[in-house]
Every structure is written in structure tokens, then in C-alpha cells.
Amino acid sequence: MTVLSISPIDADHLSLEASIDRSTWKLSKAHDLVSALPFLEQHNLGVVICERNLPPGTWIDVLEHIKTLPITPSLIVTDRLADERLWVEALNLGAWDVMAKPFDRGEVIRCVESGWRHWFDRIQIPAA
């Protein structure tokens, strides 16, 4: 199972990798939306973890793109200042969850696991 991390911050990728190193998930990395687009188009992803700010865009640009995919992955938005305002905005616009940085291993596992389960349940409904 592949999780895509989109962040211009290398430390984010390293921290996420360390958090999921003992799981069955594989982390793929992109530094911006432009570099993430080919990966999003070519892989059926269950979870995308995205930094709030992706100059020149934001996580909202990622969300708008993944909504056009045949099977929409669960989007987890990350930010150092992940406050209630971001959480409300993200969930209202269609993101799955929000994670604060620095990352806590337990929180990463919980968010990725619940996002993956949500994605998996949605792809099972059409099959039924």
C-alpha cells in the first residue's frame, strides 16, 4: 500500500517515513503538485498526505485535482500550525483529516490507517 507525501520540506518526508517504517505502507514523495501529478495519475492511491502550503499553491489545489480521479484518495492536510480553523476548513472542503507537525508516530499511524480504511470502504461499495 502506497502513501504519497506532498511537501516541499524534506524533513516532513523523513519524519513520515520514520513513522510508518514498521508498517506495510510504502511512502512515495513529491515536493509540489506539479511533481505529484504524474504519480497521482498513474497509481491508485488510498491516502495522500499534503503540506498546507505548496508554493505556488496549497493543499486545496491538490484536493481539487484528486477529486477528478476515478477513485479519490483520502487527503490528510499537515501544518505546523494545524489549528481548529484549518481543521474545519479542510473537512468542510473534503479532506479526510488534519495532522499537526512535528509528527507524532501514533497520530500518523492513526490518520493513515483511518484514511486508508475510508478509501477502501468506498471502493468496495461499487464492487458490491
C-alpha positions in Angstrom: 0.0 0.0 0.0 1.5 3.3 -1.1 1.0 6.6 0.6 2.0 9.8 -1.2 3.6 12.6 0.8 3.5 16.0 -0.9 5.6 18.6 0.8 8.4 21.0 -0.2 10.0 20.2 3.2 12.4 17.2 3.1 12.1 16.8 6.9 8.4 16.1 6.5 9.1 13.1 4.2 11.8 11.8 6.6 9.6 12.1 9.6 6.6 10.3 7.9 9.0 7.6 6.6 10.2 7.0 10.1 6.7 6.9 11.4 5.5 4.2 9.0 8.7 2.2 8.8 7.3 -0.7 10.7 4.1 -0.9 8.8 3.1 -2.4 5.4 2.8 1.1 3.8 5.4 2.4 1.4 5.9 6.2 1.3 6.4 7.9 -2.1 7.4 11.6 -2.1 6.7 14.7 -4.2 7.9 18.2 -3.4 5.0 20.1 -5.1 1.7 19.5 -7.0 3.5 19.5 -10.4 5.8 16.7 -9.4 2.9 14.8 -7.7 0.5 14.9 -10.7 2.1 12.1 -12.8 2.2 9.9 -9.7 -1.4 10.6 -8.8 -2.5 9.8 -12.4 -0.5 6.6 -12.6 -1.2 5.0 -9.2 -4.3 4.1 -7.4 -3.6 5.6 -4.0 -5.6 5.3 -0.9 -4.0 8.1 1.1 -2.3 11.4 0.2 -0.6 13.5 2.9 -0.1 17.1 1.9 1.6 20.1 3.4 -0.8 23.1 3.8 1.4 25.4 1.7 2.8 24.1 -1.6 4.2 27.2 -3.3 2.9 28.4 -5.7 -0.3 26.6 -4.5 -1.9 25.0 -1.5 -3.4 21.7 -0.3 -6.7 23.0 -1.9 -5.1 22.6 -5.3 -4.2 19.0 -4.5 -7.8 18.4 -3.3 -9.3 19.8 -6.5 -7.1 17.6 -8.6 -7.7 14.4 -6.7 -11.4 15.0 -6.9 -11.1 14.4 -10.6 -9.5 11.0 -10.2 -11.7 7.9 -10.8 -11.1 6.8 -7.2 -10.4 9.7 -4.8 -7.8 9.0 -2.2 -8.2 10.3 1.4 -6.4 13.6 1.8 -4.6 14.4 5.1 -3.5 18.0 5.4 -0.5 18.9 7.5 0.8 22.1 9.0 2.9 23.3 11.9 0.0 25.5 13.0 -2.8 23.0 12.5 -5.5 24.8 14.4 -9.2 24.4 14.6 -9.8 26.9 11.7 -7.7 24.7 9.3 -9.4 21.5 10.6 -12.9 23.0 9.9 -11.9 24.3 6.5 -10.2 21.1 5.4 -13.0 18.8 6.5 -15.7 21.1 5.0 -13.9 21.2 1.7 -13.5 17.4 1.6 -10.1 16.5 3.2 -10.2 13.4 5.4 -8.1 14.7 8.3 -5.5 17.2 9.5 -2.3 16.5 11.3 -0.1 18.8 13.3 3.7 19.0 12.9 6.0 17.9 14.3 4.5 14.5 13.5 3.7 12.1 16.3 4.1 8.4 15.2 0.9 7.3 16.8 -1.1 10.1 15.2 0.5 9.4 11.8 -0.5 5.7 12.0 -4.0 6.5 13.2 -4.6 9.1 10.5 -3.2 7.0 7.6 -5.0 3.9 8.8 -8.4 5.6 9.1 -7.9 7.3 5.8 -7.0 4.1 4.1 -10.0 2.3 5.6 -12.3 5.1 4.5 -10.8 4.9 0.9 -11.1 1.1 0.9 -14.7 1.1 2.1 -15.6 3.5 -0.7 -14.0 1.3 -3.4 -15.8 -1.8 -2.0 -19.3 -0.2 -2.4 -19.3 -0.2 -6.2 -17.9 -3.7 -6.3 -20.8 -4.9 -4.1 
